[in-house]
């Protein structure tokens, strides 16, 4: 039945002309057309009919080694489908398209294609229930608090659009799981991986703060607001670099800091700061967000020569990390109306689309087009659906 549903949805996209050749030439409509094209192309080419899921790369790479898990040498090999994180990018993308366009075809795709596939990752054997890193048909996998952060945020957004209570209930259930990862070690904070509690990471705590604020805004339950403030303060006090206001990656249980810096960590703290400012009117939150946005722009962009020989300023991190930063920058722009940071990212994305697509219509993780890979990662492309949906009004 799932295979038939998938084919029906894909056929619908094809009949609508959703392919790279049909992208409109200019303006906001062009960005939406690109997002639509990428969404349909991914569903078609990455499709794994056996499960109604998506594969990790296209073309499939039999030697693919996943490096973003905590499993190390024990990670699953020769996986038939993608891990949860890249799959979740399609949920975010579909929601962004639905939010921006209001077109019911995207809600249908989410409800009949993306969400049924997502439930194959749902682990109802361990309490609290949550999504695990690989589908349950392959047995137990590690469970990551940050994976569930991103999904809970998506469910909040989907509830806000549809008012369907099941999405709010799912977000609340994931909140319960996420905060089961909070304890008093290091004075608070949420771990990264449930099965390997070796560090507390910005990527677990910053989006948890955003989640709390979204749940508060949807329910007006003060418990969520208080938890948001508590999580925000812990993350800022433990993981913000005072030199540039950009966030470090993690703090280990011995108190040492993992000082790697990634765009998405700062992006979520920018968004959290803006949400707290909007609720409270406290200018300190807005100042935090502005300082981190400035620091992130200085650290994560540089002038590079692109594939056509021109030089422009590019965000240099991987696409999904940049898109999560964009969430914070868009939230900040709506408050302070400074377009510089988001305009640069919009220009980067449009350049990548115009100059760096491969023969299958997919993008690399280097928007300049200088570095290329044969096997295109699902998340590098799924996240662009959200990006193009969000930048459609940025000139």
C-alpha positions as CSV (number, residue, x, y, z in Angstrom):
1,X,0.0,0.0,0.0
2,X,2.8,2.4,0.9
3,X,4.5,1.8,-2.5
4,X,1.2,2.6,-4.3
5,X,0.8,5.8,-2.3
6,X,4.3,6.8,-3.1
7,X,3.8,6.3,-6.8
8,X,0.6,8.2,-6.8
9,X,2.2,11.2,-5.1
10,X,5.2,11.1,-7.4
11,X,3.0,10.9,-10.5
12,X,1.1,13.9,-9.2
13,X,4.3,15.9,-9.1
14,X,5.3,14.8,-12.5
15,X,1.9,15.8,-13.9
16,X,2.4,19.3,-12.3
17,X,5.6,19.7,-14.1
18,X,7.7,19.8,-11.0
19,X,11.2,19.3,-12.5
20,X,14.3,21.4,-12.8
21,X,13.5,22.4,-16.4
22,X,10.2,24.0,-15.3
23,X,11.6,26.4,-12.8
24,X,10.4,29.9,-13.4
25,X,12.9,32.5,-14.5
26,X,12.7,35.3,-12.0
27,X,11.5,36.8,-8.7
28,X,10.0,35.1,-5.6
29,X,8.2,32.6,-7.8
30,X,11.5,31.3,-9.0
31,X,12.7,30.4,-5.5
32,X,9.5,28.6,-4.8
33,X,9.7,26.8,-8.1
34,X,13.2,25.7,-7.2
35,X,12.1,24.4,-3.8
36,X,9.2,22.5,-5.4
37,X,11.5,21.1,-8.1
38,X,14.1,19.9,-5.5
39,X,11.4,18.4,-3.3
40,X,9.9,16.4,-6.2
41,X,13.3,15.4,-7.6
42,X,14.4,14.0,-4.2
43,X,11.2,12.0,-3.7
44,X,11.7,10.5,-7.2
45,X,15.4,9.7,-7.3
46,X,16.2,9.0,-3.6
47,X,13.0,6.8,-3.3
48,X,13.4,3.3,-1.7
49,X,10.2,1.7,-2.8
50,X,10.6,-1.3,-0.5
51,X,10.1,0.8,2.6
52,X,8.6,4.1,1.3
53,X,11.8,5.8,2.6
54,X,14.8,7.5,1.0
55,X,18.4,6.5,0.5
56,X,21.3,8.2,2.1
57,X,23.0,9.4,-1.1
58,X,22.2,9.6,-4.8
59,X,23.5,7.6,-6.6
60,X,23.5,5.0,-3.8
61,X,27.0,4.5,-2.5
62,X,27.6,0.9,-1.3
63,X,30.8,2.0,0.5
64,X,29.2,4.9,2.3
65,X,30.4,5.4,5.8
66,X,28.3,7.6,8.1
67,X,30.5,9.8,10.3
68,X,27.9,11.8,12.2
69,X,26.8,9.1,14.7
70,X,28.2,8.1,18.1
71,X,28.5,4.5,17.0
72,X,32.0,4.7,15.6
73,X,33.2,1.5,14.2
74,X,30.0,-0.2,15.1
75,X,27.9,1.9,12.8
76,X,25.6,0.1,10.4
77,X,27.1,-0.7,7.0
78,X,25.4,-1.2,3.6
79,X,22.3,0.5,4.9
80,X,19.3,0.3,2.6
81,X,17.8,3.6,3.6
82,X,18.9,6.9,5.2
83,X,19.5,7.6,8.8
84,X,16.9,9.8,10.6
85,X,18.8,13.1,10.4
86,X,18.9,13.4,6.6
87,X,15.3,12.0,6.4
88,X,14.1,14.7,8.7
89,X,15.3,17.3,6.3
90,X,12.4,16.4,4.0
91,X,9.9,17.0,6.8
92,X,11.3,20.4,7.4
93,X,11.3,21.1,3.6
94,X,7.8,20.0,3.1
95,X,6.6,22.1,6.0
96,X,8.4,25.2,4.7
97,X,6.9,24.8,1.3
98,X,3.4,24.4,2.8
99,X,3.9,27.4,5.1
100,X,5.1,29.6,2.3
101,X,2.6,28.6,-0.4
102,X,-0.4,27.3,1.4
103,X,-0.7,24.7,-1.4
104,X,-2.5,21.6,-0.1
105,X,-0.4,19.3,-2.2
106,X,2.5,19.7,0.2
107,X,0.4,18.8,3.2
108,X,-0.9,15.8,1.3
109,X,2.7,14.7,0.6
110,X,3.7,15.2,4.2
111,X,0.7,13.2,5.5
112,X,0.8,10.4,3.0
113,X,4.5,10.1,2.2
114,X,6.9,11.8,4.6
115,X,5.2,11.2,8.0
116,X,4.4,7.5,7.4
117,X,8.0,7.0,6.6
118,X,9.2,8.9,9.6
119,X,7.2,6.6,11.9
120,X,9.4,3.6,10.8
121,X,12.0,5.3,13.0
122,X,9.7,5.5,16.0
123,X,11.0,3.5,19.0
124,X,8.1,2.5,21.3
125,X,10.1,-0.2,23.1
126,X,12.2,2.2,25.3
127,X,10.8,4.8,27.6
128,X,10.4,7.7,26.9
129,X,9.4,6.9,23.3
130,X,11.2,8.8,20.6
131,X,12.7,8.5,17.1
132,X,15.9,6.5,16.9
133,X,18.7,7.0,14.4
134,X,17.8,4.1,12.1
135,X,14.4,2.4,11.3
136,X,13.1,-0.1,13.8
137,X,13.0,-2.9,11.2
138,X,16.8,-3.1,11.7
139,X,16.6,-3.4,15.5
140,X,17.6,-0.9,18.1
141,X,19.8,2.1,17.2
142,X,21.2,4.9,19.2
143,X,18.8,7.7,20.1
144,X,20.0,11.3,19.8
145,X,18.4,14.2,21.7
146,X,19.2,16.7,19.0
147,X,17.5,14.5,16.3
148,X,14.4,14.7,18.3
149,X,14.8,18.4,18.9
150,X,14.6,19.1,15.2
151,X,11.5,16.9,14.7
152,X,9.7,18.3,17.7
153,X,10.2,21.8,16.3
154,X,8.8,20.6,13.0
155,X,5.8,19.2,14.7
156,X,5.2,22.5,16.4
157,X,5.3,24.3,13.1
158,X,3.0,21.7,11.5
159,X,0.5,22.1,14.3
160,X,0.6,25.9,13.9
161,X,-0.3,25.5,10.3
162,X,-2.9,22.8,10.6
163,X,-4.2,23.0,14.2
164,X,-4.2,19.2,14.1
165,X,-3.8,18.2,17.7
166,X,-1.9,15.0,16.9
167,X,1.1,17.1,15.9
168,X,1.1,19.1,19.1
169,X,0.9,15.9,21.1
170,X,3.8,14.5,19.2
171,X,5.8,17.6,19.9
172,X,5.0,17.3,23.6
173,X,6.0,13.6,23.7
174,X,9.3,14.5,22.1
175,X,9.8,17.3,24.7
176,X,9.4,14.7,27.4
177,X,12.0,12.5,25.8
178,X,14.4,15.4,25.2
179,X,14.3,16.6,28.8
180,X,14.8,13.1,30.1
181,X,18.4,13.9,28.9
182,X,18.8,16.8,31.3
183,X,20.4,16.2,34.7
184,X,22.5,18.1,37.3
185,X,25.9,17.0,35.9
186,X,27.7,20.2,34.9
187,X,24.9,22.2,36.5
188,X,22.3,21.1,34.0
189,X,22.1,20.7,30.2
190,X,21.0,18.0,27.8
191,X,23.3,15.3,26.6
192,X,23.9,14.6,22.9
193,X,23.4,10.8,22.7
194,X,21.3,8.8,25.1
195,X,23.4,5.7,24.9
196,X,26.8,7.5,25.1
197,X,26.5,10.3,27.7
198,X,30.0,11.8,27.3
199,X,29.1,15.4,26.5
200,X,26.4,18.1,26.7
201,X,26.2,19.8,23.3
202,X,24.9,23.1,22.0
203,X,23.1,21.2,19.3
204,X,20.9,19.5,22.0
205,X,20.3,22.5,24.2
206,X,19.9,25.4,21.8
207,X,17.1,23.8,19.7
208,X,15.5,22.5,22.9
209,X,15.2,26.2,24.0
210,X,13.6,27.0,20.6
211,X,11.2,24.1,21.1
212,X,10.3,25.3,24.6
213,X,9.5,28.7,23.2
214,X,7.4,27.3,20.4
215,X,5.5,25.1,22.8
216,X,5.0,28.1,25.1
217,X,3.7,30.2,22.2
218,X,1.3,27.5,21.2
219,X,0.0,26.5,24.7
220,X,0.8,29.5,27.0
221,X,2.0,27.0,29.6
222,X,4.5,28.8,31.7
223,X,6.4,25.6,32.4
224,X,7.7,25.7,28.9
225,X,8.7,29.3,29.2
226,X,10.6,28.7,32.5
227,X,12.4,25.7,30.9
228,X,13.3,27.8,27.9
229,X,15.0,30.4,30.1
230,X,16.8,27.8,32.1
231,X,18.1,26.0,29.0
232,X,19.1,29.3,27.3
233,X,21.0,30.5,30.4
234,X,22.8,27.1,30.8
235,X,23.8,27.1,27.2
236,X,25.0,30.7,27.1
237,X,26.9,30.4,30.3
238,X,28.7,27.2,29.4
239,X,29.2,27.2,25.6
240,X,29.3,30.8,24.3
241,X,32.7,32.1,23.4
242,X,33.1,35.5,25.0
243,X,35.5,36.6,22.3
244,X,33.2,36.5,19.3
245,X,29.8,35.4,20.9
246,X,29.8,32.3,18.6
247,X,28.9,29.0,20.3
248,X,31.3,26.1,20.9
249,X,30.2,22.6,20.2
250,X,30.1,20.9,23.6
251,X,31.3,20.6,27.1
252,X,32.6,17.2,28.2
253,X,31.8,15.7,31.6
254,X,35.2,16.6,32.9
255,X,34.4,20.3,32.2
256,X,36.7,20.6,29.1
257,X,35.2,22.4,26.1
258,X,35.0,21.0,22.6
259,X,35.8,24.3,20.9
260,X,34.7,23.4,17.4
261,X,32.2,25.9,16.0
262,X,29.3,25.2,13.7
263,X,26.8,27.6,12.1
264,X,23.7,25.7,13.3
265,X,24.6,26.0,17.0
266,X,24.8,29.8,16.8
267,X,21.8,29.9,14.6
268,X,19.6,28.2,17.2
269,X,20.8,30.5,20.0
270,X,20.0,33.5,17.8
271,X,16.5,32.2,17.2
272,X,16.1,31.3,20.9
273,X,17.2,34.8,21.9
274,X,14.8,36.4,19.5
275,X,11.9,34.3,20.7
276,X,12.7,35.1,24.3
277,X,13.0,38.8,23.4
278,X,9.6,38.8,21.7
279,X,8.0,37.2,24.7
280,X,9.7,39.3,27.4
281,X,10.7,42.6,25.8
282,X,14.1,42.1,27.5
283,X,16.7,43.9,25.3
284,X,19.4,41.6,26.7
285,X,18.1,38.7,24.6
286,X,18.0,40.8,21.5
287,X,21.6,42.0,22.1
288,X,22.7,38.4,22.5
289,X,21.2,37.5,19.2
290,X,22.7,40.4,17.4
291,X,26.1,39.8,18.8
292,X,26.1,36.1,17.9
293,X,24.7,36.9,14.4
294,X,27.6,39.4,13.8
295,X,30.2,37.0,15.1
296,X,28.8,34.1,13.1
297,X,28.9,36.2,9.9
298,X,32.5,37.2,10.5
299,X,33.6,33.6,11.3
300,X,31.6,31.5,8.9
301,X,31.7,33.6,5.7
302,X,34.7,34.4,3.5
303,X,35.4,35.6,0.0
304,X,36.0,32.7,-2.3
305,X,36.5,32.1,-6.0
306,X,33.6,30.2,-7.4
307,X,33.5,27.7,-10.2
308,X,32.9,30.4,-12.9
309,X,36.0,32.3,-11.7
310,X,34.1,35.1,-9.9
311,X,34.8,36.0,-6.3
312,X,31.9,36.4,-3.8
313,X,31.3,36.1,-0.1
314,X,30.1,32.6,0.8
315,X,29.0,30.8,3.9
316,X,31.5,28.0,4.1
317,X,29.8,25.4,6.3
318,X,27.7,22.5,5.0
319,X,24.3,23.4,3.7
320,X,22.0,22.0,6.5
321,X,24.1,23.8,9.1
322,X,23.7,27.0,7.2
323,X,20.0,26.5,6.8
324,X,19.6,26.2,10.6
325,X,21.6,29.4,11.0
326,X,19.2,31.0,8.5
327,X,16.3,30.2,10.8
328,X,17.9,32.4,13.4
329,X,18.9,35.1,10.9
330,X,15.4,35.3,9.5
331,X,13.9,35.6,13.0
332,X,16.4,38.3,13.8
333,X,15.7,40.1,10.5
334,X,12.0,40.2,11.4
335,X,12.9,42.2,14.5
336,X,15.9,44.4,13.5
337,X,15.5,44.5,9.7
338,X,19.2,44.0,9.0
339,X,19.2,42.1,5.6
340,X,23.0,41.6,5.2
341,X,23.4,38.2,6.7
342,X,20.4,36.6,5.1
343,X,21.0,38.3,1.7
344,X,24.4,36.7,1.5
345,X,23.0,33.2,2.1
346,X,20.2,33.8,-0.4
347,X,22.8,34.9,-3.0
348,X,24.9,31.8,-2.2
349,X,21.9,29.4,-2.7
350,X,20.9,31.0,-6.0
351,X,24.5,30.8,-7.2
352,X,24.7,27.1,-6.3
353,X,21.5,26.4,-8.2
354,X,22.5,28.3,-11.3
355,X,26.1,27.1,-11.5
356,X,26.7,23.9,-9.6
357,X,23.9,21.3,-10.1
358,X,24.9,17.9,-11.4
359,X,23.3,16.0,-14.2
360,X,20.6,14.7,-11.8
361,X,19.7,18.2,-10.6
362,X,21.4,17.9,-7.2
363,X,23.8,20.1,-5.3
364,X,27.1,19.5,-3.5
365,X,27.9,20.7,0.0
366,X,30.2,23.4,-1.5
367,X,28.1,26.2,-2.8
368,X,31.0,27.6,-4.8
369,X,31.0,24.5,-7.0
370,X,34.7,24.0,-6.7
371,X,34.6,20.8,-4.7
372,X,32.3,18.1,-6.0
373,X,31.3,14.6,-5.0
374,X,29.7,11.9,-7.1
375,X,27.3,10.7,-4.4
376,X,25.1,13.6,-3.3
377,X,24.0,13.4,0.4
378,X,20.3,13.5,1.0
379,X,20.5,16.2,3.7
380,X,22.6,18.5,1.6
381,X,19.7,18.6,-0.9
382,X,16.7,18.2,1.4
383,X,17.7,21.2,3.4
384,X,17.7,23.4,0.3
385,X,14.0,22.9,-0.1
386,X,13.6,24.8,3.2
387,X,16.2,27.4,2.2
388,X,14.6,28.3,-1.1
389,X,11.1,28.3,0.5
390,X,12.4,30.8,3.2
391,X,14.4,33.1,0.9
392,X,11.6,33.8,-1.6
393,X,11.1,37.3,-0.4
394,X,14.8,38.2,0.1
395,X,16.2,40.3,-2.8
